[in-house]
């Protein structure tokens, strides 16, 4: 067991670290993360770690056919698709893992949930990696409120674990947990805790903003808030700027990753998402095939997480289209990543392909709407944009706003909406933030002929 005398005052240890072996793992992970933060590793760093992941993977049914590890053998194996992982998830789990230290499932954004057990090592190393990255943004003087789902999915556990690791007071208060927490209770908690940082999905942020404006309490609630940490969904710079203006705070794209992989990137003080190369080996899937991570480039992100123990995966194709590169003044040498979303989530209208991200950039750049819904005909020949009015909306300005949105869409996407309409409120499923199935497509509705 851990000798409490060995703990420094700045170290927070959860009950998960309850043996000397886990304590050593924690200390080693912390030392390495601190020593390598902001540094882009070389091949000498990755070779032994890829060998270890390979050896763990060979114990699973999915990879038991692999030969002994070599750099050449790694380069020769094909990527693993998410569809393969979702179809037979237990084939990728190391035998005898069972439910692990914690059992999670994905939210089922593609219609199927993926069982995801995690061992203590999975959890400890992910918390340390993200904690050291977020240390640049968060402060021990912060007070954190976590408006993220706590059941089954790991996101709220991760944020709470990082807060414990950094010694930051925090509470979980997900507003869509029926019977436990609602908006009234959250406002009451707010007045006691006076959070300086809020972790939440963009859709939840928009819903909370509307409610606070409607009740006239937004000036009171935003007074202590310094930063908004958005995660759980792809979000855009125009949306972050809009939220930052409403809350008089800095809105960060806090992190990027998935339940299957753990965290792949985290924000810096300048609001840029930097990959976490010390915890993951990254490649890009391009027209030329799989290539090593370039200083600049575009493609689908392929990752071999170095710190997955319950379910190691090799060359997992995330399906996410990303852009690598860009300048950042924070001093972090790790590449900047911009996540465009999955190619399978593209919307096709009259020969034009649009990503959810591109649509959101237009909506939140050209309007102060608090949400949107894209309605398209089943044959892709019709498209209507539905915008949700803000609480302090000027309805007399709507015709001019519609023309501005039409012009912005044409310039950015080469598409003209058949109609732009305004509503007082959109369905809750567009706001619940990664707690509803298929949230990436919850802003898209396919119409039959009678609805157009």
Rosetta blueprint (number, residue, H / E / L):
1 X L
2 X L
3 X L
4 X H
5 X H
6 X H
7 X L
8 X L
9 X L
10 X L
11 X L
12 X L
13 X L
14 X L
15 X L
16 X L
17 X L
18 X L
19 X L
20 X H
21 X H
22 X H
23 X H
24 X H
25 X H
26 X H
27 X H
28 X H
29 X H
30 X H
31 X H
32 X H
33 X H
34 X H
35 X H
36 X H
37 X L
38 X L
39 X L
40 X L
41 X L
42 X L
43 X H
44 X H
45 X H
46 X H
47 X H
48 X H
49 X H
50 X H
51 X H
52 X H
53 X H
54 X H
55 X H
56 X H
57 X H
58 X L
59 X L
60 X L
61 X L
62 X L
63 X L
64 X L
65 X L
66 X L
67 X L
68 X L
69 X L
70 X L
71 X H
72 X H
73 X H
74 X H
75 X H
76 X H
77 X L
78 X L
79 X L
80 X E
81 X E
82 X H
83 X H
84 X H
85 X H
86 X H
87 X H
88 X L
89 X H
90 X H
91 X H
92 X H
93 X L
94 X L
95 X L
96 X L
97 X L
98 X L
99 X L
100 X E
101 X L
102 X E
103 X E
104 X E
105 X E
106 X L
107 X L
108 X L
109 X L
110 X L
111 X L
112 X L
113 X L
114 X L
115 X E
116 X E
117 X E
118 X E
119 X L
120 X H
121 X H
122 X H
123 X H
124 X H
125 X H
126 X H
127 X H
128 X H
129 X H
130 X H
131 X H
132 X H
133 X H
134 X H
135 X L
136 X L
137 X L
138 X L
139 X L
140 X L
141 X L
142 X L
143 X E
144 X E
145 X E
146 X E
147 X E
148 X L
149 X L
150 X L
151 X L
152 X L
153 X L
154 X L
155 X H
156 X H
157 X H
158 X H
159 X H
160 X H
161 X H
162 X H
163 X H
164 X H
165 X H
166 X H
167 X L
168 X L
169 X E
170 X E
171 X E
172 X E
173 X L
174 X L
175 X L
176 X L
177 X L
178 X L
179 X L
180 X L
181 X L
182 X L
183 X H
184 X H
185 X H
186 X H
187 X H
188 X H
189 X H
190 X H
191 X H
192 X H
193 X H
194 X L
195 X L
196 X L
197 X E
198 X E
199 X E
200 X E
201 X L
202 X H
203 X H
204 X H
205 X H
206 X H
207 X H
208 X H
209 X H
210 X H
211 X H
212 X H
213 X H
214 X H
215 X H
216 X L
217 X L
218 X H
219 X H
220 X H
221 X H
222 X H
223 X L
224 X L
225 X L
226 X L
227 X E
228 X E
229 X E
230 X E
231 X L
232 X L
233 X L
234 X L
235 X L
236 X L
237 X H
238 X H
239 X H
240 X H
241 X H
242 X H
243 X H
244 X H
245 X H
246 X H
247 X H
248 X L
249 X L
250 X E
251 X E
252 X E
253 X E
254 X L
255 X E
256 X E
257 X E
258 X E
259 X L
260 X L
261 X L
262 X E
263 X E
264 X E
265 X E
266 X E
267 X E
268 X L
269 X L
270 X L
271 X L
272 X L
273 X E
274 X E
275 X E
276 X L
277 X L
278 X L
279 X L
280 X E
281 X E
282 X E
283 X E
284 X E
285 X E
286 X E
287 X L
288 X L
289 X E
290 X E
291 X E
292 X E
293 X L
294 X L
295 X L
296 X L
297 X E
298 X E
299 X E
300 X E
301 X E
302 X E
303 X E
304 X E
305 X E
306 X L
307 X L
308 X L
309 X L
310 X L
311 X L
312 X L
313 X L
314 X L
315 X L
316 X E
317 X E
318 X E
319 X E
320 X E
321 X E
322 X E
323 X E
324 X E
325 X L
326 X L
327 X L
328 X L
329 X L
330 X L
331 X L
332 X L
333 X L
334 X L
335 X L
336 X E
337 X E
338 X E
339 X E
340 X E
341 X E
342 X E
343 X H
344 X H
345 X H
346 X L
347 X E
348 X E
349 X E
350 X L
351 X L
352 X E
353 X E
354 X E
355 X L
356 X H
357 X H
358 X H
359 X H
360 X H
361 X H
362 X H
363 X H
364 X H
365 X H
366 X H
367 X L
368 X L
369 X L
370 X L
371 X L
372 X E
373 X E
374 X E
375 X E
376 X E
377 X E
378 X L
379 X L
380 X L
381 X L
382 X L
383 X E
384 X E
385 X E
386 X E
387 X E
388 X E
389 X L
390 X L
391 X L
392 X L
393 X L
394 X L
395 X H
396 X H
397 X H
398 X H
399 X H
400 X H
401 X H
402 X H
403 X H
404 X H
405 X H
406 X H
407 X H
408 X H
409 X H
410 X H
411 X H
412 X H
413 X H
414 X L
415 X L
416 X L
417 X L
418 X L
419 X E
420 X E
421 X E
422 X E
423 X E
424 X L
425 X L
426 X L
427 X L
428 X H
429 X H
430 X H
431 X L
432 X L
433 X L
434 X L
435 X L
436 X L
437 X L
438 X L
439 X H
440 X H
441 X H
442 X L
443 X L
444 X E
445 X E
446 X E
447 X E
448 X L
449 X H
450 X H
451 X H
452 X L
